[in-house]
Amino acid sequence: MKKYLAESFGTFWLVFGGCGSAIFAAGFPELGIGFMGVALAFGLTVLTMAYAVGHISGGHFNPAVSLGLWAGGKFSAKELVPYIVSQLVGAILAGGALFLIVSGKSDFESIGGFAANGYGELSPGGYNMTSAFVAEFLLTMFFLLIILGSTNERAPKGFAPIAIGLGLTLIHLISIPITNTSVNPARSMSQALFAGGGYLAQSWLFWIAPIAGAIVAGFIHKALFDKE
């Protein structure tokens, strides 16, 4: 149960910190943190929670990561469902907390995009479904290769959270204009549930593409890089 609670807390922090920075601070009049700030916020959420609770649960905070680690032979299949449920619970609770905060603004009318992921007309840069799928697939694949490589027994000890956090920062710097960056089905689902409409209808892509990329990365690492 401690592992599942750790995954919920970690995923809550990822969504609350990363999506919260996008909702509240990215475009704040004239002094917003912009894409760079949002990308850094997502990286910092993973880095801080990996050190805080990673030693308890492994610090997945992402269904795609759990499935990628399973494909790479680093995670038990029997733990997949409870881990993914725990991650979804943490993400949705964070989405609820963000909704409570944003709805308390004096001129509140609607939550708008709510940092949700999308393609086509819901893409920040107008990128189509194919572009979104390719970006999410490749970026999640490389994210898992970073995770699997930096946590390998032959890698330097104690530095994995730094590599993983900076990797996620880089991923966001690349893809915020394309899809608002998912690489995490729990993060996508939590925001789509509140944003609703087209965002919820498009959420399938942000399950399939990241999970497919993560599983491919798991097999690649297991076949090519895991052993001497």
N, C-alpha and C positions, 0 to 999 in steps of 0.2 A: 504493500500500500504506500510506503514511503516513496518508492520509485514512481508510482502513478501520480502522487501528489506533486513530486518534484517536476514531472513533465507538465502538469497543469500550471504550476506556478511559472515555470520557464516560458511556456507558450503564452501565458497571460502577459508576461513582461515584454515578450517580443512584439505582440500585437499592440499592446498599450503604448509601448515606447516608440516603436517604428511607425505604426499608423497614426498614433497621437501626434508625432512630430509633423507628419504630412498634413493632418487635419488642422492643427492649431498654429503651427509655426512656419510651415514652408512658405506660405504666401502672405505672411503678416505684413500689413502695409509698410512698404519701403524698407523694413528691417528683417524680412523673412530669411530663414536659413536656406531656402532653395533646395535644389536637387542634392547638392553636396551634403547639406545638413541632414536631410532625410536618409540618404545612403549611410552616412556615418551613424545615425541613430539606430538603424537596423543592425549594423555591425556591432555596435556597442551593447545592444540588448543580448545578443547571442554570446558575445565575449564575457560579459559580466555574469550571466546565468550559468554559462559553462563552468566558470570557476566556483560559483555559489552552490550549484546543485549537480553539476556534471558528475561528481564522484558518487552520487547517489543513484542516478538513473542513466547516466551516459550522456545526458544533455542533448537529446534529439530535437525536441520542440517542433517537430515537423513530421507528418506522416510519410512524406517522400524520403526523409532521412532514415526513418525506421525501416522502410521497405528496401532502401538501397543497402543498408547495413546487413539486412537479412540476405539479400542477393549476394553480398560479398562474403557471406559465411561468418559474420560478426555478431549476429543477433538471432535469438530463438524465434521460430515461427509462432510458438504458443503465446509469446508476449506481444505480437503485433496488434491484435484487436484491443486489448486493454490500453496499450500505449497510444494508439490512434484515438480511442475514445477520450482518454485523458487530455490529449492535445487539443481535441475539438472542444472539450468543456472549457479549458483554459482560454482558448481563443474567443469563444462565444461570450464568456463572461467579460473578457476585455472589451469586446465590441459593445456589450451592454453598458459598461462603465464609460466608454467614450461617448456613447449616445446620451447618457445622462448629463455628461459635462457639456457637450456641444448644444444640447437642447436648452440649457440654462442661459445662453447668451441673450442679451437684451433684444437684439433684432433678429432672433431666430425665426426662420420660416420653414426651412427643410434642411436635411442633412446633406443634400447634394450627392456627390460621388462617394463620400465617406471613405476615401482612400481605397476604394474597391478596385479590383482588376477587371480589365476589359479589352476588347479588340474592336476593330472597325470604328464606328462612331463613338464608342466608349473608350477607345485607346487615346491616351493623352496626345499622341502624335499622329493619329489617324491610320495606324498600321492594321493591315487586314488579318484574318484568322490564320493564314499560313505563316505570316511573319511572326505572329504571337506564338504559335505552336513551336516553330523552329527555335525561337529565342528561349522560351521556357524549357524546352527539352535540353538544349545545349548547355544553358546556364546551370540547370539543376544537375546535369551530368558532371560538369566540372566542379560544382560545389561538393558533390559526393566524392569525387576523386581527391579533392582537398581534404575532406574529412577523413576518408579512409587512409590517405597517405600520411597525414599529420598525426594520426592516432596509432599508426602501425608501431609494432614493438621495436622496430629498428630506427624510428624517428626520434629526434631529440625530445626528452621528457619535459613536460610542463608547459610547452609552448603551443600545443594544439589549439587552445581557445583563441590565441592571438591570430594564428593563420586562418582559422575558420571565420572569426569575426571580420578580419580584413577582406577575406574572400567574399563574404556576403556584402560588404561595403562596395567592393568592385562590381559585383553583380548588379547592384542597384544603380551604380553610376552608369552602367551600360544600358539598362533596360527600363528605367522609370518612364522614359518617353514612349516606349513600345507598349507595355501592358500595365504600367504602374508597379511592375515587378511582383511576381508571386513567388515562384520556386518553393511554395509551401501551401498545400491545399487547405490546411487549417486556417492560415492567415487569410486566404481568399474567401473561404466559406463564411468566416465570422463577419467580414465586412459586407459580403453580398447579401447575407440574411437581413441586414439592416438597410442597405441601399435599395434592395429589391429590384423589381422590373427587369431591365435588360441585363444588369449585372448578375442577377441570380440565374437568368436563363443561360448566360455565358459561362457560368462557373464550372461546367463540365470540363472545359479545356484546361482549367487550372487544377484539376485533379489528374487528368490523363497525361498531359505533357510532362509535368514535374515527376510523376511516379514512373513513367516510362524512362525518362532520362536518368533517374536515380537507379533503377534496376539495371539498366545498361552499364552504368558506372560500376555498380557492384560486381557484375560479371567481368568487366574489364580488369578491375583491380585484382580480383581473385585469380584470373588467368595469367596476368602479365606482371603484376607488381608486388603481390603479397609475400612471395618467398624469394630467397636468394636465387 
